[in-house]
Every structure is written in C-alpha cells, then in structure tokens.
Amino acid sequence: MTIVRTRYAEVHPGLGDGADPVTTEIIRQGLNAAADQMKQSLIRTAFSPIIYEALDFAVAFYDADMCMLAQAPTLPAFMGTLGFCVREAVEGVGGPAALSPGDVILYNDPYGTGSHPQDAAMVVPIFHDDTLVAYSAIKAHWLDIGGKDPYCTDTVDVHQEGTIFPGVKLYDAGRLVSDVYRMILANSRMPEMVIGDINAMVAGARTGAEALGALVRRHGLDTFRRCVARMYAHGEALVRGWFERLPDGVYEASSVIDSDGVNGTPIPFGVRVVVEGSSVTVDLTDCPDQVGGPVNCPLPSTVAAVRIAVAFLAGAGEQPNEGHFRPLELVTRLGSLFHPVRPAPCFMYGIPSDHAIELIIKALAEAVPESVPAASGGDINALVWWGNREATGEPWADGAPHPVGQGASPSGDGASALMYISESATRFTPAEVWEARNPWRIERLALAEDSGGPGRHRGGLGLDLSFRILEDQYLTSGLARTALEPWGLKGGLAGRPNRLTVEYPDGRTEDFSLKTRIFLPKGAVVHLRTGSGGGYGPPEERDPEAVRADLREGYITPEHAARHYPHAL
C-alpha cells in the first residue's frame, strides 16, 4: 500500500520580508483584475453556451514556481486543479527551458487535469526581458473531443473517454502548429464549436498574459516577486488563524456514493480531518480501491475538493492564492478511489469530489458548530443533450448543471436553488435561451414546495423542471445522490435526494441516475427534481411566524406544515 502526502511549502522563505504593504495590495488587486480580463475575453469570444452561458471554465495565473497568483471567480472545481495542469503541460513539452514567448500549450490528460478529457487546459508562458515570470492558464469544457459518447457515465477505461493531448504546443513561438490543430478537428463530432472555443481560450490566455506582463513592467520584477511572497504569507496567516481557533483533534464523517455507473454497487467511504495547531490534514485513505466505473477521482480533483472545503470555511471571502493552502496536507492511497492510476476510468470524477467536500465540512461540524451547515442537494445534476436537427441534419449538443437547495445553518434557512459549491460560479441558463437554441420546451420550472428539510431552520428548496422533447435526441444523465437523503444537523430532518424521470409518449415512465445515451423520442417529457438542503435544529423549535411566511410564499403546503410544524398552526 502506497500512501501519498500532498502538501504545500514556502518556495522562497523570507522573500516577502519588508515588502511594502500598500504596493503588495495594489499588485494583488492588479492580479485579480488581470484574471478578470482573461475571464471576460473568453466569455465574449467562446462559441459554446457551456462556456459563454453556463461559465463552465476557470482562469488563473501561476508564478514561475507554479504557485497560484490569482484567479477570477470562476468554477471552483477547476481552479483547484489548474496548478497541476500547468505543471504537467510544461513538463509535457520539455520543461521551462523548452518554452519561448508566443507558445501556447494544450493539455487534457485526465490524470494531470483531474477530470475528463473534455475539460482541456491552455497554458501561456509569460516572459519579462527573456525571464520566465509566470503562466496564464484556462481550463474549459469542450462539447466533444472524441470518446464513446459526448458525455459518458459507463466507461471502463480512460481511453474510452476522449482524445488525449498530453502536453503539446498548439502555438510554437507564435506559429500555429497545424498538425495538432487538424488532429483536434478530426477527433470531434462538433469541430466548428470546439475550434471556436479553442481560439477563444487562446485569446483569453494571451489577454491575461499581456495584463500580467504590464503589471510586472510597471512595478519591476524584483518588487513584483517580493510583494507576491508577502501576499502568499498573508493568505497563509489568514487560514492558519482560523484553524488555530479550533480545538485540536480528529474529526470523522462517512457516507455512501450511489454507484460507479457500471456495476450498480454502492460505494462507502470516509474522511478523517486532523486539526493540530494551525495545520490541518485531510485523510482520504478510508475509501475503496479504484472502481470499474468512471467515478474514480484523480489526485488533482481530490486536492481541489479539499481546497474548496477549506476555502468555504476559512477563506473569509477573499479570492485565494497559493498561500491560503499552505496549512493543508492531503493523505491519499495510490490506486484508490481518490488517487486512481491509469487506465482507470474517471469521466464522472466530480461525484466523489463533491461528496468529499460535504464530508469534510460535516466532519468539522463538531469543532465549529456555529459555522457548518447541513447537507445540500450535493450534486451538480449534470445533463448533456445531443442529436441532429430534424430540418437540417446539423449536429447539436448542449449541457448544463442545475441548482440544488442548500443546507440550513445555525443562523438561518438554507438558500434555495443555488449551484452546488464546486460549481458555484456557473450560471443557470434562462429557459428562454434554452428554448431558442434547443429542440425542447420548458413546461415547468419552479421551486419545489415541501422539499426543504424541516428544522428550526429549514433547508433550501430544490427545483422542479420538466422538458418536453420536440425532436428525437439523446440525453446523458450525470445525476448522483439519488439514493442518499441530504442530512440534517442538530435534530434537523433530511431534505429530498435528486431524481430524473423520463415519461415516454406511450405513458410509461423510467427513473435514471447515471445513464449514458438515453434515447428521447419526440413527445417524451424529462422531469428533473433537484435535491434540497437538510434542516438545522428540531422542527418543533421553528418560529411559528417563519412557518406562516413559508405557507404564504408557497414554500410549504398546509399538509407539510401540519406534519412537521403543528405548533405553528
């Protein structure tokens, strides 16, 4: 058994000592602004709605040591993995010595990106007076790059999941490498959309590189590096200060994943969080060996899950940098669910990753009960649709996550219909946009009454959506947490799990969780019921006026109130 410890250390101790705090803050905010420029450039030029509408991407800067300088508010699950993408992409082309101004590196190997091949990274090295100073990086979801289906829940090895580019130069010193470009075109079912998105990613990464380069030129490289070191130290001190207030101890939680998408067998696992002084260790070795279906979670996404949980609790609302994560250590077991080895399939890596985020937060509920909410719907409820348009035969595809209810907390009710924390920067596509673009009609889109877990504070509501199918097409359902009810805390009751039901034209119905290529004939109706949040505290302690307000707003029915809150009636 091989145990792997992933930790973050100060690369240049003492470099930030004496750096001017005002200049440091100016540089920090300049980096954040430059990252936002990169984000806006990508949104404005992308071809696919999964990028420009749903915002399924992340952008960030890394210094020459591949430590995170800044990131724009984008997909948290991707941001935690981008450092691995940069490192592996650069190594794939021969290391930093092989880089030149004008290079653009393409990288999408799942074991370096932490996700499926459709989540591809573009990396641009940034030079100042011939010195490599940083990297700009974008990771975004492509509609299709080969694989057995545009979106898969039943792969049995990584080679079924898409074409892999293990670190190749798309641009070499500013010159397009046409062979690589043509390979991308040849391996996509929707090449025009994918190439449009690739060009947008290149433009975005170059925009970010220019903005960061201007910041270095303005302040000088020496000042820039010293202020960055001080910036990292501030982030580290912030997180250490939060953990220092916690009682030292070992905190544990366990749960069960529905299945691996292939074998249908539930997958139990546990998490162990050790707080010692200002440091925290997250141990995920209490999990099964890597499984036969695609829910294995490569190390970069396991790291991202830990980072998201800690930023959620201890980040104080700041845009994080590498310093915020120095107090962390992650312990994994090579060949396991949270540290698989090639060629284990990992297309649905986000299922265990998302589950781990909630378990880490749950484990710390004992240590900081005033800061920890009950469980949410716990999944992004990904649906991916595709087919050929009836009138023209033109291929089309679309996909999106869907909001869930959030868990109630000691301070109030859970929020209704928000994206799960790992997808919290994505947007929910308006029904009008969906209907204009795709062969569906939205027949119901509403907060789901009675869905929030009862408690002193009520869990947030999930959504009820119904899609009427106007042309024959296919659907891949990426739903998880369909069997496990979102847990309540301190006497609060559970919320409802996620559910997908297809109602066929002949009247029969069928439920799905993880399922690839569901054929939807014209006239079928797809009913999506997203999960809700768990309650906090005993329901009999809920303020009667809050119960009456829920009745007035239609959040609960009189029957639900009578069953769970009779004291308020």
C-alpha positions in Angstrom: 0.0 0.0 0.0 1.5 3.3 -1.1 0.5 6.4 0.9 0.9 9.7 -0.8 1.1 13.0 1.1 0.4 16.2 -0.8 1.5 19.4 1.0 2.4 23.0 0.1 5.6 24.7 1.3 7.0 28.2 1.1 9.2 28.2 -2.0 11.3 31.3 -1.2 11.4 31.7 2.6 11.7 35.3 3.7 11.4 36.8 0.2 8.5 38.9 1.2 10.0 40.3 4.4 10.0 44.1 4.3 7.8 44.3 1.1 5.6 47.5 1.1 2.1 46.5 2.2 0.4 49.2 0.0 2.3 48.1 -3.1 1.5 44.5 -2.2 -2.2 45.2 -2.1 -2.0 47.1 -5.4 -0.3 44.2 -7.1 -2.8 41.7 -5.5 -5.7 43.6 -6.8 -4.0 44.1 -10.1 -3.6 40.4 -10.5 -7.2 39.8 -9.7 -8.2 42.4 -12.2 -6.0 40.8 -14.9 -7.6 37.5 -14.2 -11.0 39.0 -14.7 -9.9 40.4 -18.0 -8.9 36.9 -19.1 -12.4 35.7 -18.0 -14.3 38.4 -19.8 -12.2 37.8 -23.0 -13.2 34.1 -23.0 -16.9 34.8 -22.4 -17.1 37.3 -25.2 -15.4 35.1 -27.8 -16.4 31.5 -26.9 -18.7 29.6 -29.4 -20.3 27.1 -27.0 -23.1 28.0 -24.5 -21.4 25.6 -22.0 -18.7 28.3 -21.8 -20.3 31.6 -22.5 -23.6 30.9 -20.8 -23.0 28.3 -18.2 -19.4 29.5 -17.4 -18.0 26.0 -17.2 -14.4 27.1 -17.0 -11.7 28.6 -14.8 -8.9 31.1 -15.3 -5.9 31.8 -13.2 -2.2 32.9 -13.0 0.7 31.0 -11.7 4.2 32.2 -10.9 7.4 30.6 -12.3 7.3 28.1 -9.4 3.8 27.2 -10.4 2.2 28.7 -7.3 -1.2 30.3 -7.8 -1.0 34.1 -8.0 -4.7 34.9 -8.6 -7.9 33.6 -10.1 -11.1 35.2 -11.3 -14.3 34.0 -9.7 -14.9 31.0 -11.9 -15.5 27.3 -11.5 -14.1 26.3 -8.1 -13.6 22.6 -9.0 -11.4 23.6 -11.9 -9.4 26.3 -10.1 -8.2 23.8 -7.6 -6.7 21.7 -10.4 -5.1 24.3 -12.6 -1.8 24.2 -10.9 -1.5 20.5 -11.8 -2.5 21.4 -15.4 0.3 24.0 -15.7 2.9 21.7 -14.2 2.1 18.7 -16.4 1.6 20.8 -19.6 5.0 22.4 -19.2 6.7 19.1 -18.4 5.0 17.5 -21.4 6.7 19.9 -23.8 10.1 19.5 -22.2 10.1 21.8 -19.1 10.5 25.6 -18.7 13.7 25.5 -20.7 11.7 24.5 -23.8 9.4 27.5 -23.6 9.5 30.6 -25.8 7.4 33.8 -26.0 4.4 33.1 -28.1 4.0 29.5 -27.0 0.5 28.1 -26.2 0.4 24.6 -24.7 -2.7 22.3 -24.9 -3.1 19.7 -22.2 -6.1 17.5 -21.3 -4.7 14.2 -19.8 -7.3 13.3 -17.1 -4.5 12.3 -14.6 -3.0 15.8 -14.8 -6.1 17.8 -15.2 -8.1 15.8 -12.6 -11.1 15.5 -14.9 -12.3 14.1 -18.2 -10.6 14.9 -21.5 -13.3 17.4 -22.4 -12.0 19.6 -19.7 -8.9 20.9 -21.5 -6.3 23.4 -20.4 -4.4 26.1 -22.4 -1.2 27.4 -20.8 0.7 30.5 -21.9 4.2 31.3 -20.5 4.8 34.9 -19.6 8.2 36.5 -20.1 9.8 39.7 -18.9 13.1 40.6 -20.5 13.6 37.0 -21.5 12.9 35.8 -18.0 10.0 33.4 -17.4 7.9 35.1 -14.7 4.5 33.4 -14.8 1.9 31.5 -16.6 -1.7 32.3 -17.6 -4.0 29.3 -17.7 -7.5 28.5 -18.8 -9.4 25.2 -18.3 -12.7 24.9 -20.0 -15.2 22.2 -21.1 -15.3 21.3 -24.8 -18.5 20.0 -26.2 -16.8 17.0 -27.7 -13.3 15.6 -28.2 -14.0 12.0 -29.3 -14.7 9.3 -26.8 -17.5 6.7 -27.0 -20.2 9.4 -26.4 -20.1 13.2 -26.0 -20.7 12.6 -22.2 -20.1 9.2 -20.6 -21.2 7.6 -17.3 -20.3 4.0 -18.2 -16.7 4.0 -19.4 -14.4 1.2 -18.2 -11.1 2.7 -19.0 -9.7 6.2 -19.7 -9.2 5.5 -23.4 -13.0 5.4 -24.0 -13.4 8.9 -22.6 -11.9 11.1 -25.3 -8.8 12.0 -27.3 -5.9 12.9 -25.0 -3.3 15.6 -25.7 -0.5 15.0 -23.1 1.1 18.5 -23.3 1.6 19.6 -26.9 2.3 23.1 -28.3 -0.6 24.4 -30.2 1.4 27.5 -31.0 5.2 27.4 -31.1 6.8 30.8 -30.7 3.7 32.3 -32.1 3.3 30.0 -35.0 0.2 27.7 -35.2 1.2 24.0 -35.2 -1.2 22.9 -37.9 -0.8 19.2 -37.3 -2.2 19.5 -33.8 -5.0 21.8 -35.0 -6.0 19.2 -37.6 -5.9 16.4 -35.1 -8.4 18.3 -32.9 -10.7 18.8 -35.9 -10.5 15.1 -36.8 -11.4 13.9 -33.3 -14.5 16.0 -32.6 -18.2 15.4 -33.6 -18.6 19.2 -33.5 -15.3 20.6 -34.8 -16.6 24.1 -35.6 -17.8 24.6 -32.0 -14.6 23.1 -30.4 -12.2 25.1 -32.6 -14.2 28.3 -31.9 -13.8 27.6 -28.2 -10.1 26.8 -28.6 -9.4 30.1 -30.3 -11.3 31.9 -27.6 -9.2 30.1 -24.9 -6.0 31.1 -26.7 -7.2 34.7 -27.0 -8.2 34.7 -23.3 -4.9 33.3 -22.1 -3.0 35.8 -24.2 -5.1 38.7 -22.9 -4.2 37.6 -19.3 -0.6 37.3 -20.2 -0.5 40.8 -21.6 -2.2 42.2 -18.5 0.1 40.5 -16.1 3.2 41.5 -18.1 2.1 45.1 -17.9 1.8 44.8 -14.1 5.4 43.4 -13.9 6.7 46.2 -16.2 5.0 48.8 -14.0 6.5 47.7 -10.7 9.6 45.9 -11.8 10.3 42.2 -11.4 12.1 42.4 -8.1 9.3 44.4 -6.4 6.7 42.1 -8.0 8.3 38.9 -6.6 8.8 40.4 -3.1 5.2 41.6 -3.0 3.8 38.3 -4.2 5.7 36.5 -1.5 4.2 38.8 1.1 0.8 38.2 -0.5 1.2 34.5 -0.1 2.2 35.0 3.6 -0.9 37.0 4.3 -3.1 34.2 2.8 -1.4 31.6 4.9 -1.7 33.6 8.1 -5.5 34.1 7.4 -6.2 30.4 7.1 -3.9 29.4 10.0 -5.6 31.9 12.2 -8.9 30.2 11.5 -7.7 26.7 12.3 -5.9 27.9 15.4 -9.2 28.7 17.0 -10.4 25.1 16.5 -9.9 22.5 19.2 -7.1 20.1 18.3 -8.5 16.7 17.4 -9.5 14.1 14.9 -12.9 14.6 13.2 -14.5 12.0 11.0 -17.5 11.5 8.8 -18.6 8.8 6.3 -21.1 8.4 3.5 -22.1 6.3 0.5 -21.9 7.1 -3.2 -24.8 5.7 -5.2 -22.8 3.6 -7.6 -19.9 3.6 -10.0 -22.1 3.9 -13.1 -21.2 0.4 -14.3 -21.7 -2.2 -11.6 -24.5 -0.5 -9.6 -22.9 -1.3 -6.2 -23.0 1.5 -3.5 -19.5 2.8 -2.6 -19.0 3.7 1.1 -16.1 5.9 2.1 -15.0 8.1 5.0 -12.9 11.2 5.6 -10.7 12.0 8.6 -9.7 15.6 9.4 -6.9 16.1 11.8 -6.5 19.6 13.3 -3.2 20.3 15.1 -2.4 23.9 15.9 -2.7 25.9 12.8 -2.4 23.0 10.4 -5.0 20.6 9.1 -4.6 17.2 7.5 -7.3 15.6 5.4 -7.0 11.8 5.2 -9.0 10.1 2.4 -7.3 6.7 2.7 -10.5 5.2 4.1 -12.0 4.5 0.7 -12.2 1.6 -1.7 -9.7 0.7 -4.3 -10.3 2.3 -7.7 -13.5 1.0 -9.2 -14.5 -0.3 -12.6 -16.8 2.6 -13.5 -15.9 6.2 -14.2 -16.4 7.7 -10.7 -12.7 7.5 -9.8 -11.3 10.9 -8.8 -7.7 11.7 -10.0 -5.4 13.4 -7.4 -5.8 16.9 -8.8 -9.5 16.9 -8.3 -9.1 15.3 -4.8 -6.8 18.2 -4.0 -9.4 20.7 -5.4 -12.1 19.2 -3.1 -10.0 19.7 0.0 -9.1 23.3 -1.1 -12.8 24.1 -1.8 -13.9 22.8 1.7 -11.2 24.8 3.5 -11.8 28.0 1.4 -15.6 27.6 2.2 -14.9 27.5 5.9 -11.8 29.6 6.4 -11.3 31.8 3.3 -13.1 34.9 4.8 -14.5 35.7 1.3 -11.1 36.5 -0.2 -10.0 35.5 -3.7 -7.5 32.8 -2.7 -3.9 32.4 -3.8 -1.3 29.7 -3.1 -0.6 31.0 0.4 -4.2 30.1 1.6 -3.4 26.4 1.1 0.0 26.1 2.8 -1.6 24.9 6.1 -3.1 21.9 4.3 -1.9 18.4 3.9 -3.8 15.7 2.0 -3.2 12.0 2.5 -4.3 9.5 -0.2 -3.7 5.9 -1.1 -2.3 5.2 -4.6 -4.7 3.0 -6.6 -7.7 4.1 -4.6 -11.0 5.9 -5.4 -9.4 9.3 -4.6 -6.0 8.6 -6.2 -6.5 6.2 -9.1 -3.9 5.1 -11.5 -4.1 4.8 -15.3 -6.1 3.4 -17.1 -8.9 3.6 -14.5 -11.9 5.5 -16.0 -12.7 8.9 -14.4 -15.2 10.7 -16.5 -17.6 11.3 -13.6 -14.7 12.3 -11.2 -16.9 15.1 -9.8 -19.2 12.7 -7.9 -16.7 11.6 -5.3 -15.1 15.0 -5.3 -18.3 16.8 -4.5 -19.2 14.1 -1.9 -15.8 14.6 -0.2 -16.4 18.4 0.1 -19.6 17.9 2.0 -18.0 15.2 4.2 -15.0 17.4 5.2 -17.5 20.2 6.1 -19.6 17.7 8.1 -16.6 16.3 9.9 -15.7 19.8 11.2 -19.3 20.4 12.4 -18.2 19.1 15.9 -15.3 21.5 16.0 -17.1 24.6 14.7 -20.9 24.0 15.0 -21.6 27.7 14.5 -20.0 27.7 11.1 -21.2 24.4 9.5 -24.4 24.0 7.5 -26.5 20.8 7.0 -26.1 18.9 3.7 -27.1 20.4 0.4 -28.6 18.6 -2.6 -24.9 17.6 -3.0 -24.6 17.3 -6.8 -24.4 19.4 -9.9 -27.2 17.4 -11.6 -25.4 17.5 -15.0 -27.5 16.8 -18.1 -26.0 16.7 -21.5 -28.2 16.6 -24.6 -27.3 16.0 -28.3 -28.6 14.9 -31.6 -29.2 16.1 -35.2 -31.6 18.8 -36.0 -34.7 17.4 -37.7 -34.9 20.1 -40.5 -31.2 20.3 -41.5 -29.4 17.2 -40.1 -26.9 19.5 -38.4 -25.4 18.1 -35.2 -26.0 19.9 -31.9 -25.2 19.5 -28.3 -25.8 21.3 -25.0 -25.3 20.6 -21.4 -25.6 22.3 -18.0 -25.5 21.8 -14.3 -28.7 22.5 -12.3 -29.2 24.2 -8.9 -30.0 22.4 -5.6 -31.2 23.5 -2.2 -28.5 24.4 0.3 -28.4 23.2 3.9 -29.7 25.2 6.8 -27.3 26.6 9.3 -27.3 27.8 12.9 -28.0 31.3 11.6 -30.9 30.7 9.2 -32.7 28.8 6.5 -30.7 27.3 3.6 -30.7 29.1 0.3 -33.0 27.7 -2.4 -31.9 26.7 -5.9 -28.2 27.6 -6.0 -25.4 25.8 -7.8 -23.5 23.3 -5.7 -20.4 24.7 -4.2 -18.0 23.1 -6.6 -19.9 24.8 -9.5 -20.8 28.0 -7.6 -19.6 30.4 -10.3 -21.6 28.8 -13.1 -24.9 30.3 -14.3 -28.3 28.7 -14.7 -29.3 29.1 -18.3 -32.6 31.0 -18.7 -35.5 28.9 -20.1 -35.9 31.4 -23.0 -32.3 30.8 -24.1 -32.7 27.0 -23.9 -35.9 27.0 -25.9 -34.5 29.3 -28.6 -31.4 27.1 -29.0 -32.5 23.6 -28.4 -35.4 21.3 -29.5 -37.2 21.4 -26.1 -40.0 23.3 -24.4 -39.7 24.0 -20.7 -43.1 23.1 -19.3 -42.3 23.5 -15.6 -39.6 25.5 -13.8 -40.4 26.1 -10.2 -39.1 25.9 -6.6 -40.2 22.5 -5.3 -42.7 23.0 -2.4 -42.2 20.9 0.7 -38.7 19.8 -0.5 -36.6 21.6 2.1 -35.6 19.5 5.2 -37.7 20.5 8.2 -35.9 22.1 11.2 -35.6 25.1 13.4 -34.1 26.5 10.2 -35.5 25.0 7.0 -33.3 23.5 4.3 -33.3 25.4 0.9 -35.7 24.2 -1.8 -34.7 22.2 -4.8 -36.1 22.8 -8.3 -38.8 21.0 -10.4 -38.1 21.1 -14.1 -39.9 19.5 -17.0 -38.5 19.4 -20.5 -40.9 18.5 -23.4 -38.9 16.9 -26.2 -39.7 18.4 -29.6 -37.3 16.3 -31.8 -35.7 12.8 -31.3 -32.5 13.2 -29.4 -30.2 11.7 -26.8 -29.6 12.5 -23.1 -26.8 11.5 -20.7 -27.8 11.8 -17.1 -25.0 12.5 -14.7 -27.1 12.5 -11.5 -25.7 11.4 -8.2 -27.1 11.5 -4.7 -30.3 9.9 -5.9 -30.5 7.4 -3.0 -28.8 9.3 -0.1 -31.0 12.0 1.5 -29.2 15.2 2.4 -28.6 15.0 6.1 -29.8 17.5 8.7 -27.8 18.6 11.7 -28.6 19.0 15.4 -32.1 17.4 15.1 -32.9 18.8 11.7 -34.5 16.4 9.2 -33.2 15.3 5.8 -34.0 17.0 2.5 -35.0 15.2 -0.6 -32.5 13.5 -3.0 -32.1 14.2 -6.7 -34.3 12.4 -9.2 -34.7 12.1 -13.0 -37.7 10.6 -14.6 -38.4 10.1 -18.3 -42.1 10.0 -19.3 -42.4 8.4 -22.7 -45.2 9.1 -25.2 -46.8 5.8 -24.5 -47.3 6.7 -20.9 -44.6 4.5 -19.3 -42.0 6.1 -17.0 -38.5 5.3 -16.1 -36.1 6.7 -13.5 -32.4 7.3 -14.2 -29.3 8.3 -12.2 -26.0 7.7 -14.1 -27.0 6.7 -17.6 -25.4 7.3 -21.0 -27.3 7.9 -24.3 -30.9 7.7 -23.2 -33.0 7.9 -26.3 -35.7 10.5 -26.1 -38.4 10.3 -28.8 -40.3 13.3 -29.8 -43.1 13.9 -27.3 -41.3 12.5 -24.3 -41.1 14.6 -21.1 -38.0 14.7 -18.9 -38.7 15.5 -15.3 -35.7 16.7 -13.2 -36.2 17.0 -9.4 -33.1 18.5 -7.9 -32.2 17.8 -4.3 -32.9 20.1 -1.4 -31.0 21.1 1.8 -31.2 19.4 5.2 -32.7 21.2 8.2 -30.9 22.5 11.2 -32.3 22.0 14.7 -35.5 20.3 15.8 -38.6 21.3 13.7 -40.7 21.9 16.8 -38.4 24.9 17.6 -39.1 26.7 14.3 -40.6 30.2 14.8 -44.3 30.0 14.1 -44.2 33.2 12.1 -41.5 31.7 9.8 -43.8 28.7 9.2 -46.7 31.0 8.3 -44.4 33.0 6.0 -43.4 29.8 4.2 -47.1 29.0 3.7 -47.8 32.4 2.3 -44.9 32.1 -0.1 -45.9 28.6 -1.2 -42.6 27.1 0.0 -44.6 24.5 2.0 -48.2 23.1 1.8 -50.6 23.1 4.8 -50.2 19.3 4.9 -46.4 19.6 5.3 -46.9 22.3 8.0 -49.3 20.1 9.9 -47.0 17.1 9.8 -43.7 18.9 10.8 -44.8 22.2 12.4 -48.1 21.6 14.2 -47.1 24.0 17.0 -47.2 26.9 14.5 -50.9 26.2 13.4 
